[in-house]
Amino acid sequence: MTTPICDFVTDYAEKKPIRLHMPGHKGNGIPEQLDITEISGSDVLYDSKGIIRESERNCEALFGSARTVYSTEGSSLCIRAMLYLALMHAKRMGRKPLIAAGRNAHRVFSEAAALLDLPVRWIGCEENLLNCRIEAETLEELFADPDRSPTAVYITSPDYLGNLTPLAPLAEICHRHDALLLTDNAHGAYLRFLPGALHPMDSGADLCCDSAHKTLPVLTGGAYLHASTCCPETLLPMMERAMALFASTSPSWLILQSLDRANTILEDRYYRRALLETAGTLRYMREALTRRGWNPEGTEPMKLTLRPKGMGYRGTELEKLLAEQGMICEFADADYTVMMPGTELGHHRLGLLQSFLMNLPNRPAIEEQPPVRSAQEPVMEMREAMLSPFQRVPVQESLGRILASPSVSCPPAVPICICGERIDSAAIRLFQYYGIETCDVVIRPEE
């Protein structure tokens, strides 16, 4: 498989030209010499006709997509573009836009919906912050109400804990009602290269984002916006415009080269074999840890998530113990420790991880559970709340106030409240449980 972006940049660097163009480092340095801008002869991201478009076609062949567009700004950019495309699709059909979304959506989703003035109907996740399993029956009920029938459905799968949602039945329901199925597959780009049709496009999703940098050998920021063969053809020519609407006009060419080079890696049967073997090793590790008394979470093949309270450890405490062994986790809170092993770790280091966990002594189980989440009361449109004057207050003083912006960091970036919702006592307990000390609330007229 060709690597047109890498070949162009390498050839350019080897000529050692006098760089009368951006960037300001002028190619002085090892990574800098391969860092260019959209000069004559290269290509323009989101108006691609040359080497970028050739590389994207290579990626399309690997993923089986109808169209793939590169992102150098992660899946965050792709999510914004997906919502724009969903909005355009509804308008082309002459329908009032409405998107139904799992409540565990990344904060970028709600912020993009607010900016686009796209109404959202939240589904699921009344009790669990990060895991939001949407059943087919739930979706059928949404479409049964003609006045509130969504024009698109948005699902996060895998979620941050590694739970996969069966998408095929949801896709069938969406398509029967002429609605799009959008999927945040940020953590699952590799799923395309394992047996079992696990990638969202294999299950009928119309549009999905893949964070290549999360699970593939790609630099941070590299991602894909995919349109599947199920996607309405009218949306394909709009994908670059959708990305350009939110993207920087100065994309990273180091990230573009990384995405380009990844195509040759993903094509290689040795990589796919290594991926399959690593997934198998992790499956056996989960089984062994379960027998030892650990409680693994989720079904995603390349993620190891533990609920360590049953062994007498909080998630953050286990994270610290692992760090003392030189093992740095992806994420931890009081209840979970999330690890993202990959093919690059090798069996030896995975064995060290398993050995440490298997030999960690049992302690009395921690019975403490996270506060139950309630269905917050929406009292203001998301857009109005997000664009209103706000003030930052201690969470204990926020009771009854209207949230102006999500008060969560990334990871996991799943909001406890949504902009425009009234903060109740259950939300305050969750803020405090997750260590959030302040939140932004809409300023009242008298203030």
N, C-alpha and C positions, 0 to 999 in steps of 0.2 A: 504494500500500500504506500502511496506517495506521501511525502511530508512537505507540501509546497510552501507553507509559511516558514518552517525551519530552514528549508533550502534557500529561500530568498534572503533571509536575514543573515545566515552564515556566509553566503556568497558576498553580501554587501559588506559585512564586517571584515572579511579577508582582503577586500580591496583597499581597506584603510583610507576611505575617502575623507576629504575635508568636509566636515559636517556643518553646513550652513543652515541647519534646521534644528528643531527641538529633538530631544531633551537637552537641557543645559549642561549635562556632564560630558557631552561630545564623545561618548564611547570610551572614556578613560576608565578602565577597570574591567575585571573579568565578567561580571554579569552585565555591566553597563555597555560593553561592546555589542551585545545582542539586544539591547533595548533601543528601539527606534520609534518613529512616529509614522503617520500615514503619508509617507513620501511618494513622489512620482514613481510608478512602477510596482508599488506594493498593492494595497487594496484599502478599501474603506469599510470598516465594520458598520453594519446596518445599511450599507449601500453596496454590498459586496458583489463583484463581478469577476474577480480574479482569483488570487491564491486563497483568500479566506473562504470564498464560495466553494472552491475545489476541495478544501479541507473539510468543510461542512458536509459536502456530498459524501466524502469518505465516511464521516461519522453517521450519516443517514443509513448507509449500507450496513454498518455495524449494528445499529439499534433497530433497523427495520422501520424507521419513521418516514412519514411523507415529507416532512421538513424539519430540520434542526438548525437552530440559530445559536451561535456561541455567546456566552456572557463572560466578561472579565470582572463582573461585580457580583458574583455569586447568584444563588437562587433568589435572593431578595429582588433583584432586577427582574428575573423571570416571573415571579409572582405578580409584580405590578403589571407586567405585560399581559399575563394571562387574564387578569381582571379587566383590563382594557379590551382585550379581544372578546371576552364574555359580554361586555357592555355593547360592543359593536354588533355582535351576533344577535343579541336581543333586538336591537334597533332595526337591523336588516329584516328581521322577521315581523316587525311591527308590533312587538310585545313590550310590556312594561318590564324593565330589567329588575330581577330579583335573584339573589344568589343565596342558596342554602349552604351553610358551612358548619363543619364540626367545630365545637367550642374550643378544641385544643389547637386551633390554627396559630401559626407564628404571628407575632405582633405586626409584621410587615403586611400581612393580609388585611387586618382591620384598618391600618393606616392608609393603605392603598385604596380600600373601599371607601374610606371617608373622603380622600382627595378626589376620587372619581364620582362621588355622590352616588354610589352604588348601594342600594338597600340590601341588608343582610338579614337572613332569618337563621338564627343560631339553633343548632340541634345537638343534643347529647351533652355529656360531661357535666351533669349537675353535681356529681359527687367526686369525680376524679379530675384533677387539673390537667394531667398530661396524656392520659389514655382516653380515647373517645371512639368507642366501637359503634358504628352506624349500621343498623340492621336494615335489610330490605323492606321489612314491614314499616319501619319508621319513614323510609323514603316514599313508599306507596301512599302513606297518610298525607304527606306533604302535597303530593300531586292530586290528591282527592279534593282539595279545596281550590276551585278554579280562580278565586280572587287572590289567592296567595301561592299560586303554583310557580315554583322557581324556574328561571330560564337557564340556570346553571347550578351545579352542585360541586362543592369544594371539599375534598377529603385529604387529610394528612396521613400518608401511609408509605413507609413505616413512620410511626411516631418516634418521639425522642427516646422512649424506653425500649423500642425494638418490636412493637406490636404491629403486625401486618393486618390490614383490613381486606377481606375477600371482596375484590372490586367487580368481578364479572357480573354478579346479580345486580349490583348498583348501576353498572353501565347499561345493562339491558333495560332497566326501569327508566333511566334518564333518556335513552334514545327513543324509547316508546313514546315518551312525552315531549320529544323534540327539544330536550335540554342537553347542555354540554356537561360532561364529567371532567372536572379539573382535579389534578392530583399534585399535591406537594410531595414529591418523591426525592426530596433533597438528600435523604440518607440512604437511598437505594439505587444509585446509578449502576452498581455492580450486578444488580439482580438480573439484568438482561443476559448475563454471561454464565448463569447457573441453570441447570435443568429445572423444568417445572413451570415455565411461563410465569415467572414471579413479577416481572416488570409491569407497571401500570398499563403501558401500551399493549401488552399481550392480553390484558383483561378487558380492553375496550375503552380505556380513558382517551378522551379527545386531545387534551393538552396536559402536559406535565413538565415539571422542572426537575432536573437532576443536578445536584451539587457534585460535579466530578471531583472536586478537591476533597470532599469528605471521605470518599471510599475508593477512589481511583488514584493512580500515581500522577496527580495533577497539582500544580501550584495553587495555593489558597486564592480563591476568587474565581477559579475556572468552573463554569457551569454550562448547562444546556437548557434551552427551551425547545421541547419536542412537540410536534403535532403528529398524531398517529394517522394511520390510514383510515380511521373512523371519522376523523375531524372533517367538518364541512370545508370543501375546497375553497370557498370564498374567503376563509380566514388565512389561508397560506400566504397570499401576497401581502397581507397586513402585518405579518409577524415582525419584520424588520422595523416597520414604522412603530409598532407597539413597543419594541425595545428602545428605539431611539428616543421615544417620548420621555423616558425616565433615565436614560443612560448618560454617562459622561461622553463628551466628544473626544476624550483623550484615553482610549483603551490601553491597557497594558499589553505591550507586544511580547513581554516575557510570558505572560499568562497565555496569550494566543499560541505561542510556540509550544507551551506545555500541553495545551489541548490538542494541538496538531500532532505532537509526538505520541500522545496517548493512543491515537488511532492505531499506530503500528503495534503498540503493546497489547491493546485489546484484541487485535487480530491474531496475535500469536497464540498458538495452541498451548504453549508451555505456561503462559499466564493463566489461561482458563483452567488448566490442570491444577496449577498452584492454588487458584481460587477455590476450586472444588475440594482440594485436599484440606485447605485451611478451614473451610466451612465444616468439613467432616471432623476435623480435630476439635473445633469448638463445640460441635454437637456431642462428642464423647466427653468433653470437659464438663458441659452442663450436666450430663447424666451422672458423672462421677461426683460433682459438687452437690447434686441433689441427694445422692446416697449419703454424702457426708453431713447433710443437714442444712446446706445452703438453699436459698429459694430463688432460682433464676426467674427472670421475667421476660416475656416476649417470645416471638417466633422468628425474628429476623436472623438469617443464618450467620452474618458477620458481626453481630453485636453481642456483648456479654453484659447483661444487666442483672445485678443482684439486689435483693431486698434483705439486707443483713441484720435487721432487727431480731429476727428469729434466732440468730447466732449470738445475739447480745451486743451488736455493734450498730451505731448509726451510720448512715451512708457516708457522711463527712468524715467520721472517725476512720472508717475503712479506707477511704481515699488517702488520708494522712499516713496510715500504716503502709499502704502501697508505695506512697511517695518516698518514704524512708528507705524502701528497697530499690529506689530508682525507677519505679513504675508509676507513670503519670496518667491519671484517668482523664476521660473526656469531661465528666460532669458528676457531681454528687450533691445530694441534699440530705435531709434527715432520714429519708426513707429509701433512697436508691443510690447505688454506685454504678455508673455507666462507663463501660470500656468499649473501645472500637479497635480491636485487633485487625490487622490486614495481612496480606500475603507477604509484605516486606519484613514482617517480624521474624518469621521462620519458626520451626518447631521447637528449637532450643529455648527461645525466650518465652514462647507460650507454655512450655513445660515448667519454666521457672515460676510463671504466674500461677499455674495450677498447683505446683508444689507448695507455694506460700499459702494459698488459700486452704489447701487440704490440711495443712499443719497448724493453722491458726486455731488456738484453743476456743472451745465453746464457753460461753458465759450465759448467765440467766437471760432469757428472752426479754426484750424491751417491748412492753405492751402498748406504749404510747402510739396513737394513730393520728394522722393529720386531721384537722378540722373538716367537717362536712361542708361541701360547697353548696350554696343556695343559688336559686335563680334570681339574679339581681334585677332590679326594676329599671327598665330603660325609660328615662324621662326627657331625654334630649337626643336629637339626631347625632350620630357619630361625627359627622362633618362639622356641625355647629359646635359641638363640645370641643373637638380638637382644635378648631380655629377661634375659640373664645379666649379672652384674657384669663390667665390662671395664676394661682399662687401655690407654693409648695408648703404643705403643712405636715406635722407629725401624724402618723396614721391614727393614733389614738384620738386625734382631734378631727378626724375626717368623717365621722358618723353622720349620715344624712346628706353629705355633700355629693356633688356630681363629678365623676372622674373626667379629667381633661386630657390625660395621656397615660399610656400603659406604664406601670411602675415596675417593670421586670427587665432584667438584663438578658443577654444571650451568652451562654445557654441558660435555660431552654427557651426563653422568650415567648412563653405562653401567658397571656394576660390573665390575672385573677379577676379583674373587672374590665369591661370594655368602655371606651370613651362614651359618655352620655348616660352611663348607668349610675344609679344612686348607690353609694357605698353603705352597706348594712353591717351589722355586727359580725356576721359570718365572714364577710370579706376582710374585716379588720383582723379577725383571728387568723385568717390565712396569710395576710400581709405579715403579721408578727411571727407566725410559724416559719415562714420562709425568709425571715430576716430582713424584710423590707421596712425601713424606718420612716420614710416620708412618701407622700404621693402628691401629684398635681391635681388640684380641684378647680373647677370653674369659679371665677370670682362672682360673688353675688352682687346685684345692683347696689346694695347699701354699702358695699366695700369699695 
